[in-house]
Structure formats: C-alpha cells, structure tokens
Amino acid sequence: MTQELSFRKFIEQSDLLEELKYDFNEKAELRHTETHKPFVFNYYKNVLERNSKRYQALGHLLEQYIYELLEKVCKLQKVYIPPEADKEPRSFFFMSERTLTNHHSALLVLLQDRGVFRAGQWSQQAVIHHGLQHGSQIPCIQMALQAHYDVIVLNPNDNFVDLQTEKEWKGLLTQNVESPSRKMVQTESFLSLQQSLQCIPKRCSNTPEEHMAYIWDYFISKAEGKDVAFLVHGYGGLVFMDLLVRRKWEVMSKVYAVALIDSEHHVGHQLGSDIQLLAWIKHHCREWVTSPKPLDKPAATVLRKEFPTVSAGTEKHNLAPSSSLQSIFKYFRKSLKAKGAINFSRVPIVTRSSTKRKQSA
C-alpha cells in the first residue's frame, strides 16, 4: 500500500523532522525509523500541551498523506464543492473517475464517524496505533474497486477553515535547535493565536448532514442506473438516516443496501412512525456493533430491533470497520444478487402466444 508513496517524504518536507521520525513499514504500520517502535505520545517528557501539538501535527501530515494515497494508489479524483466557488473556502470529496458515466457498475459510498479525521480515514487513532490497514479506508476502497464498484469517499468533517495559513501553522510548530524557554514561548503563542482565530464555514459543507445532502443531490442522484450501497460508521449512521428522511423516495429507490457500523442513529427521533421508512430500513439495513461475540453472531440490543444486528468481531469502536469488512462485502454481494433477482422476476416473459395476442389486438 505504501510502496508507491512514502510518508517519510511528507515529514521531511515539514519542520518536524526531528520530532516525528516515523514512516510506515511493509505491513503499513507506523514505526520509528530508527528504533522501529510504535508511536510514542510523551515525546516531551510530561509536557501535555507540546505533546498534544506534536500529535496534531502528525495527524495533519497523515491527512495529507492519505489524500495522496486516494489519488495515486486508489486512482480516485479529488472533487471540490461547490465547483463554482473557486475563490472561497470549500470542501471536497473523492470519487472514481467513471462514477457518473459508467452505468453498468454498482456504487459504494463511504461515510465515516465524526472527529478530526478527514476523507480516507475511519479513525486517525487507529491509523497511528494500528496502521493503515485498520484505520484508513484504503483496504475497503481497494476491495470495492476489485469487485467492480465505483466509489465515493465523503469528507463530512471538513466543515471550516481558519484564517491561519498552513505555512504559518507549521512554522509555529517548528521547535528545532532552540532553547527550552524559547520553545515554551512559541507553544504559548500558538495556543493564544489559535484561540483568537475565527473559523470560516465551508459553503455546502457546514455540517456532515449538509455535506451528505449536497453530494447526494449533485453527484449520487446523477449517477443514473446505478445500484447504490452505503457503508457508514458511528455518527455517519445518523447522517445517513437524516438523508433518508430528507430525500425519502430518491434514497429508497436508488439504495439497495446500507451497512452500519456502531451507528449513532436514532430511529425514533429521526424516522418517527413513518411506516414506509421503517419497512424500508428493515429490509435494506444491517448493523455491525462492537461486541465480545465472534464476528457475525447476532448481537441485538434492546434499543436496536429495527433491522438485523450482528457482532463486528471486536470491542473497539475504531477497529470495527476493518474487523467487519469482509462480512460487510458478503452482505453487499448477497443484497445486490437478491435485488437483481427481484428485478428479473418483474420483467414480463414474452411467449409466442402472447406475441400473437398482441398482434391480433
């Protein structure tokens, strides 16, 4: 996964070469380049603020690195939204090149949990501590592409931009070859400046819900003839249910399967007593939840009886997507096959006698 693009190059281009001597090994695990040990948070002994800023810097570099992997390894296109707003802050997402033109493939939409992480990540913490195979969406994307799906990777947490440029932000984090007192002054200045910054919302992506609705309206709904599947994690489940309520008939007609992982949705609050929606989710949704039970074993809770619920094969929320991935794709294949069988059964069978009746009418 990482042979085509080295994470080390990203660190070398920053001002954090000494603080972050890390790269991904052949197993896509983040390791120190000299000791080969996992990431250590407490780099500055017991100085929480400086260690937190170092961790944030690592997260920022990982974000940029994974964006590059999406484009160069997965061959996805980076699409800015709204496209006409090229002179104002705007968000973006990634999709397969032929998503809107290839009418003969299914479409998989990835919608992650809320947090600091951006497109291409299920969990930043999982990327750092467990590797790209577990924390990033890249294994899922590669599996989908191999199964001839087109893919849309949403970016629901990219809602604001601050007035501080990336260059200045990196500069404030630069603490090489300076005295401890100077370093502490820099850190305090950074925190003070950060608190004074104003955030500018990104149009059409102020919230995860708005981001999802915009991409549905201008991209997913335009992909005519496609069977659409959603894979959602955590808060992404709530966002999907919000879309289902907003675009009821469109979603019910285009989406053939939804795989939810440890979802934060609430059917009672979001769907209410809408009989049509409740019937639809019962037949088109399945959830994998964190549980001590083995993968795929029934794991229904008192609050979750609206559709089938099974174990994700792990008790860790941030590892649930990677743990349940193989099972989820089996579910997608089975659901798509069932949908095809239903569509085929609805096609009238033309017989010789029916043709004669039509001609004589």
C-alpha positions as CSV (number, residue, x, y, z in Angstrom):
1,M,0.0,0.0,0.0
2,T,2.8,2.4,0.9
3,Q,5.4,1.5,-1.6
4,E,4.2,3.9,-4.2
5,L,4.3,6.9,-1.8
6,S,6.5,7.3,1.3
7,F,5.1,9.0,4.4
8,R,8.6,9.9,5.4
9,K,8.8,12.3,2.4
10,F,5.9,14.3,3.9
11,I,7.7,14.6,7.3
12,E,11.0,15.6,5.6
13,Q,9.1,18.5,3.8
14,S,7.8,19.8,7.1
15,D,9.6,21.4,10.0
16,L,9.1,18.3,12.2
17,L,11.9,16.0,11.0
18,E,13.4,15.5,14.5
19,E,10.1,15.3,16.4
20,L,8.5,12.9,14.0
21,K,11.0,10.2,12.8
22,Y,8.3,7.9,11.6
23,D,7.3,6.0,8.5
24,F,5.0,3.1,7.5
25,N,6.7,-0.3,7.3
26,E,5.9,-3.1,4.9
27,K,2.8,-4.0,7.0
28,A,1.5,-0.4,6.7
29,E,2.2,0.1,10.4
30,L,3.6,3.4,11.7
31,R,7.0,2.9,13.2
32,H,10.0,4.9,14.3
33,T,12.6,4.9,11.6
34,E,15.5,4.2,14.0
35,T,14.0,2.2,16.9
36,H,11.2,0.6,14.8
37,K,8.9,1.1,17.8
38,P,5.3,2.3,17.7
39,F,4.4,6.0,18.1
40,V,5.2,7.5,21.5
41,F,2.9,10.3,22.6
42,N,5.1,11.5,25.5
43,Y,8.0,12.8,23.4
44,Y,8.4,15.9,25.5
45,K,8.5,14.4,29.0
46,N,5.3,15.2,30.8
47,V,4.6,18.4,28.8
48,L,1.0,17.7,27.7
49,E,0.4,20.8,25.6
50,R,3.5,20.3,23.5
51,N,2.9,16.6,23.1
52,S,-0.7,17.4,22.0
53,K,0.5,19.8,19.4
54,R,3.0,17.2,18.1
55,Y,0.2,14.7,17.9
56,Q,-1.9,17.2,16.0
57,A,0.9,17.8,13.6
58,L,1.3,14.1,12.9
59,G,-2.5,13.9,12.3
60,H,-2.3,16.8,9.8
61,L,0.5,15.1,7.9
62,L,-1.3,11.8,7.9
63,E,-4.4,13.6,6.5
64,Q,-2.4,14.9,3.5
65,Y,-0.6,11.6,3.0
66,I,-3.9,9.7,2.8
67,Y,-5.3,12.2,0.4
68,E,-2.3,11.4,-1.8
69,L,-2.9,7.7,-1.4
70,L,-6.5,8.1,-2.5
71,E,-5.4,9.8,-5.7
72,K,-2.2,8.0,-6.6
73,V,-2.8,4.5,-5.3
74,C,-6.6,4.2,-5.5
75,K,-6.8,6.4,-8.6
76,L,-9.7,8.5,-7.2
77,Q,-10.5,12.0,-8.3
78,K,-10.5,14.9,-5.9
79,V,-13.7,16.9,-6.5
80,Y,-14.2,20.4,-4.9
81,I,-17.6,21.5,-3.9
82,P,-19.4,23.6,-4.8
83,P,-17.4,23.6,-8.1
84,E,-18.2,27.2,-9.0
85,A,-16.9,28.6,-5.6
86,D,-13.2,28.7,-6.6
87,K,-12.5,32.0,-4.7
88,E,-13.8,31.0,-1.3
89,P,-13.1,28.2,1.2
90,R,-14.6,25.0,0.0
91,S,-14.6,21.3,0.8
92,F,-14.0,18.3,-1.4
93,F,-14.5,14.6,-1.6
94,F,-13.1,11.8,-3.7
95,M,-14.7,9.5,-6.4
96,S,-13.9,7.1,-9.1
97,E,-13.3,8.6,-12.5
98,R,-16.3,7.0,-14.2
99,T,-18.8,7.3,-11.3
100,L,-21.2,9.5,-13.3
101,T,-20.8,7.9,-16.7
102,N,-20.4,4.1,-16.0
103,H,-24.0,2.9,-15.8
104,H,-23.0,-0.8,-15.5
105,S,-21.5,-0.9,-12.1
106,A,-22.7,-0.5,-8.5
107,L,-21.7,2.5,-6.4
108,L,-20.3,2.3,-2.8
109,V,-20.5,5.4,-0.7
110,L,-18.2,5.6,2.4
111,L,-19.3,7.8,5.3
112,Q,-17.2,7.9,8.4
113,D,-17.7,8.9,12.1
114,R,-17.3,12.4,13.3
115,G,-13.9,13.7,14.5
116,V,-10.7,15.4,13.5
117,F,-10.0,12.9,10.7
118,R,-10.9,13.6,7.1
119,A,-11.7,11.7,3.9
120,G,-10.0,8.3,3.6
121,Q,-9.9,7.6,7.4
122,W,-12.1,5.5,9.7
123,S,-10.1,6.6,12.7
124,Q,-6.9,8.7,13.0
125,Q,-6.1,7.0,16.3
126,A,-6.3,3.6,14.6
127,V,-4.0,4.7,11.7
128,I,-1.4,5.8,14.2
129,H,-1.6,2.9,16.6
130,H,-2.8,0.0,14.4
131,G,-1.8,1.0,10.9
132,L,-3.3,1.9,7.6
133,Q,-4.9,-1.5,7.1
134,H,-7.1,-0.8,10.2
135,G,-7.5,3.0,10.4
136,S,-7.7,4.0,6.8
137,Q,-10.5,3.4,4.2
138,I,-8.0,2.3,1.6
139,P,-8.4,-1.5,2.1
140,C,-12.2,-1.0,1.7
141,I,-11.8,1.1,-1.4
142,Q,-9.4,-1.4,-3.0
143,M,-11.8,-4.3,-2.2
144,A,-14.7,-2.3,-3.8
145,L,-12.7,-1.4,-6.9
146,Q,-11.6,-5.1,-7.3
147,A,-15.3,-6.0,-7.1
148,H,-16.0,-3.5,-9.9
149,Y,-17.8,-1.0,-7.8
150,D,-17.4,2.7,-8.3
151,V,-16.6,4.6,-5.1
152,I,-17.4,7.9,-3.5
153,V,-15.4,8.8,-0.4
154,L,-17.2,11.5,1.6
155,N,-15.4,14.2,3.7
156,P,-18.1,15.1,6.3
157,N,-15.8,16.5,8.9
158,D,-14.2,19.2,6.7
159,N,-16.6,21.9,7.7
160,F,-14.5,25.0,8.5
161,V,-11.2,26.7,7.6
162,D,-9.4,29.1,10.0
163,L,-7.6,32.2,9.0
164,Q,-4.2,30.8,9.8
165,T,-2.3,29.5,6.7
166,E,-0.8,26.1,6.7
167,K,2.7,27.5,6.4
168,E,2.3,29.7,9.5
169,W,0.8,26.8,11.4
170,K,3.8,24.6,10.6
171,G,6.2,27.4,11.4
172,L,4.7,27.8,14.9
173,L,5.2,24.1,15.5
174,T,8.9,24.4,14.5
175,Q,11.0,23.9,17.6
176,N,14.3,22.7,16.4
177,V,17.7,23.8,17.8
178,E,16.2,26.3,20.2
179,S,16.3,26.7,24.0
180,P,13.5,25.2,26.1
181,S,12.3,28.6,27.2
182,R,12.1,29.7,23.6
183,K,10.2,26.6,22.7
184,M,7.7,27.2,25.6
185,V,7.1,30.8,24.4
186,Q,6.4,29.5,20.9
187,T,3.9,27.0,22.2
188,E,2.1,29.5,24.4
189,S,2.0,31.9,21.4
190,F,0.5,29.2,19.2
191,L,-2.2,28.4,21.7
192,S,-3.1,32.1,22.2
193,L,-3.2,32.7,18.4
194,Q,-5.3,29.5,17.9
195,Q,-7.9,30.7,20.4
196,S,-8.2,34.1,18.7
197,L,-8.7,32.7,15.2
198,Q,-12.1,32.8,13.6
199,C,-13.4,29.8,11.7
200,I,-15.0,30.3,8.3
201,P,-17.7,27.7,7.4
202,K,-17.4,26.0,4.1
203,R,-20.4,26.5,1.9
204,C,-22.5,23.4,1.3
205,S,-20.4,21.6,4.0
206,N,-21.2,23.5,7.2
207,T,-22.2,20.2,8.8
208,P,-21.8,16.5,7.9
209,E,-25.6,16.4,7.1
210,E,-25.3,19.3,4.7
211,H,-22.2,17.8,3.1
212,M,-24.0,14.5,2.6
213,A,-27.2,16.1,1.1
214,Y,-25.2,18.2,-1.3
215,I,-23.2,15.3,-2.7
216,W,-26.4,13.2,-3.0
217,D,-28.2,16.0,-4.9
218,Y,-25.4,16.9,-7.3
219,F,-23.5,13.6,-7.7
220,I,-25.0,10.4,-6.4
221,S,-28.5,11.1,-7.7
222,K,-27.0,12.0,-11.1
223,A,-25.4,8.5,-11.4
224,E,-28.3,7.1,-13.4
225,G,-28.9,3.3,-13.4
226,K,-26.5,2.6,-10.5
227,D,-27.3,0.4,-7.6
228,V,-26.0,2.3,-4.5
229,A,-24.7,0.9,-1.3
230,F,-23.6,2.8,1.8
231,L,-21.0,1.9,4.4
232,V,-21.3,4.1,7.4
233,H,-19.5,4.3,10.8
234,G,-20.6,5.9,14.1
235,Y,-22.1,9.4,13.5
236,G,-22.3,8.5,9.8
237,G,-25.3,6.4,10.6
238,L,-27.2,9.4,12.0
239,V,-26.1,11.4,8.8
240,F,-27.5,8.6,6.6
241,M,-30.8,8.5,8.4
242,D,-31.0,12.3,8.0
243,L,-30.5,11.9,4.3
244,L,-33.2,9.1,4.2
245,V,-35.7,11.5,5.8
246,R,-34.7,14.4,3.5
247,R,-34.7,12.5,0.3
248,K,-37.1,9.7,1.1
249,W,-38.2,8.4,-2.3
250,E,-34.9,9.0,-4.1
251,V,-32.9,7.1,-1.4
252,M,-35.4,4.3,-1.2
253,S,-35.4,3.8,-5.0
254,K,-31.6,4.0,-5.5
255,V,-30.0,2.5,-2.4
256,Y,-30.1,-1.3,-2.3
257,A,-28.1,-1.9,1.0
258,V,-26.7,0.0,4.0
259,A,-24.1,-1.4,6.3
260,L,-23.9,0.5,9.6
261,I,-21.1,0.0,12.0
262,D,-21.6,1.1,15.6
263,S,-24.1,3.6,14.4
264,E,-25.3,6.7,16.4
265,H,-28.6,7.0,14.6
266,H,-31.9,7.1,16.5
267,V,-34.8,5.7,14.5
268,G,-37.5,7.0,16.9
269,H,-36.2,10.6,16.8
270,Q,-35.2,10.6,13.1
271,L,-37.7,8.5,11.3
272,G,-40.6,8.7,13.8
273,S,-43.5,6.5,12.9
274,D,-43.2,6.6,9.2
275,I,-44.3,3.1,8.2
276,Q,-42.7,3.2,4.7
277,L,-39.3,4.3,6.1
278,L,-39.4,1.7,8.9
279,A,-40.3,-1.0,6.5
280,W,-37.5,0.1,4.1
281,I,-34.7,0.1,6.7
282,K,-35.9,-3.3,8.0
283,H,-35.1,-4.9,4.6
284,H,-32.2,-2.7,3.4
285,C,-30.1,-2.1,6.5
286,R,-27.8,-4.3,8.6
287,E,-25.6,-3.2,11.5
288,W,-22.3,-4.5,12.9
289,V,-21.8,-3.5,16.6
290,T,-18.8,-3.7,18.9
291,S,-19.3,-6.9,21.0
292,P,-17.3,-9.6,22.7
293,K,-19.1,-12.1,20.5
294,P,-17.5,-13.6,17.4
295,L,-18.0,-11.8,14.0
296,D,-21.5,-12.0,12.6
297,K,-23.1,-13.6,15.7
298,P,-26.4,-12.0,16.5
299,A,-25.9,-9.0,18.9
300,A,-29.2,-7.2,19.0
301,T,-29.7,-4.7,21.8
302,V,-32.9,-3.6,23.5
303,L,-32.7,-0.3,21.6
304,R,-31.9,-1.8,18.2
305,K,-34.6,-4.1,16.8
306,E,-35.4,-2.1,13.6
307,F,-33.1,-4.3,11.4
308,P,-30.6,-7.2,11.8
309,T,-27.7,-6.5,14.2
310,V,-24.6,-8.7,14.4
311,S,-21.2,-8.5,16.1
312,A,-18.4,-6.6,14.5
313,G,-15.9,-9.1,16.0
314,T,-14.2,-6.5,18.2
315,E,-15.0,-4.5,21.3
316,K,-13.1,-1.4,19.9
317,H,-15.1,1.2,18.1
318,N,-12.2,2.4,15.9
319,L,-11.4,-1.1,14.8
320,A,-14.9,-2.2,14.0
321,P,-14.8,-1.2,10.3
322,S,-11.7,-3.2,9.5
323,S,-12.8,-6.1,11.6
324,S,-16.2,-6.4,9.9
325,L,-15.1,-5.5,6.3
326,Q,-15.1,-9.0,4.8
327,S,-18.5,-9.7,6.3
328,I,-19.9,-6.4,5.0
329,F,-18.9,-7.1,1.4
330,K,-20.6,-10.5,1.6
331,Y,-23.7,-8.7,2.7
332,F,-23.4,-6.3,-0.2
333,R,-23.0,-9.2,-2.7
334,K,-25.9,-11.1,-1.3
335,S,-28.2,-8.0,-1.3
336,L,-27.2,-7.0,-4.9
337,K,-27.9,-10.5,-6.1
338,A,-31.3,-10.5,-4.4
339,K,-32.1,-7.1,-5.9
340,G,-31.2,-8.4,-9.3
341,A,-33.4,-11.5,-8.8
342,I,-36.4,-9.3,-7.9
343,N,-35.9,-7.0,-10.9
344,F,-35.6,-10.1,-13.2
345,S,-38.9,-11.6,-11.8
346,R,-40.7,-8.3,-12.7
347,V,-39.7,-8.5,-16.3
348,P,-42.6,-10.0,-18.4
349,I,-41.8,-13.2,-20.2
350,V,-42.6,-12.9,-23.9
351,T,-44.1,-16.1,-25.3
352,R,-45.2,-17.0,-28.8
353,S,-48.9,-17.0,-27.7
354,S,-48.6,-13.6,-26.0
355,T,-46.9,-12.1,-29.2
356,K,-49.8,-13.5,-31.3
357,R,-52.4,-11.9,-28.9
358,K,-50.6,-8.5,-29.2
359,Q,-50.5,-8.7,-33.0
360,S,-54.2,-9.5,-33.2
361,A,-55.3,-6.8,-30.8
